[in-house]
Amino acid sequence: MNNMSKKKAIIIAIIVVILLAIAFLYFGSINNKSKENTKNNQTKENTKNFTMQDVVDKNTGDIHSWEKTLDKKETEIKNILKNNIKYINDYYEAYKDSVSYISKYGFLYEVPSKKYITSEDLKGFDNVDNKNLDNSVLFLFLKPSDLKSFAKMDIPDSQNLELFDAYESKEGFYVMDKNEHFKIVNKDVFYDILNRYDISYSNPEKVEKNSSSYNSIVSILKQKTKFNEIDVRYLYQDRDYAVAIISPKKNPANICEYILERYSSNQYKIVVDNYQNNFYYKSYINNIVPDLNMNLVPNYNAYNSESKINISLNNIIEKMKEEKYISKSDLPVIFQNSLGNFAYFEFKSGKKILAYRNANDWEFNNISSFEETVSLMRSYEDDPPIIILKQY
């Protein structure tokens, strides 16, 4: 190859390299822009402004058909809230002694029917003018102290749950109490207040026997009750709370029920004392700790259980002997009690038996674990009295 040819080849090679470099820079720039746009879109999605519907969907599912009408004037909104706060308070006062209500995610919730109370429930109620009802109104069940502290609302600093109604506008949420105290609450502040009633974090779990949590809770309850020895009937916890049901040894009818706040991995303090003394125990508990997941609390309460729980069960023991479920080697009975259609027995031999009264006859089941027994009881009845069991 002559010198001229060599020079041409070198020039061509340089041109090719330059073109490749230009192409690399060009397409690389497009790719980077594409990645940047994707990242920006993700950021927008992650930092979007939450609406009330987002909070409702995230925390509660469908409370009601949310109707946004953000362009109403303040005087109109005040008039709507004034009518509705009166209606909801009258409604609540009329039924609170016969129906259990709680605050669920900060909203008024009826326990028996498992529903949130909305304007639809007020239709036809005494002195309610249906034309003044508005599906955009939210009925809140909050501690006034939270609204006073976080929203600077000019109301008494009460720790007891009270009713409020709220209406979303462009400026924020208009909130009113039963005395018609009124405040426009910034949306972020409003959501922060609702988050104080959030229970979505909760993951109930059994407290393992002889764990540090178990030992700490048992020690606290012994000090509280002055019982030398106790039977732990039920003990579950989540991140923030533990629910404990106990009785003194040899007296299973004396059931005591407690809620403890968990403020470190194995440090607790009693926040609800002897809730078995209250018929509407869920309302009683919720008024004190509205952020407690009520799924931690057994559905069957021990209200007046001392007169209902039977510990003289010789007739059932004799029937178990007749049907060969137990023998002399299993005796004596070391734990026994009955409530409703159920009876539970533990024997010195280690045998455990759940009995169920079907019509006038008793069915007997050998069981091995607390969880198995609870499942079996629920196969008989929807809300069985699991408080008759011993978890350990």
BELMO-V961066 format. One record per pair of residues at least 24 apart in sequence whose C-alpha atoms are under 6 Angstrom apart, sorted by the first residue. I is the first residue (numbers start at 1). J is the second residue. Records with the same first field share a line. If there is no record, write none. Layout:
I=J + J
This chain:
67=136
70=169 + 170
85=165 + 178
100=280 + 283
101=283
102=283 + 286
103=141
105=197 + 198
106=140 + 141 + 142 + 194 + 197
107=140 + 141
108=140 + 141
137=166 + 167
138=165 + 166
139=165
140=164 + 165
161=287
197=291
198=291
199=291 + 293
202=238
203=238
204=237 + 238
205=236 + 237
206=236
207=235 + 236
212=266
213=266
233=389 + 390 + 391
234=391
253=306 + 309
254=306
276=302 + 303
277=303
279=303
300=385
309=338 + 339
310=337 + 338
311=337
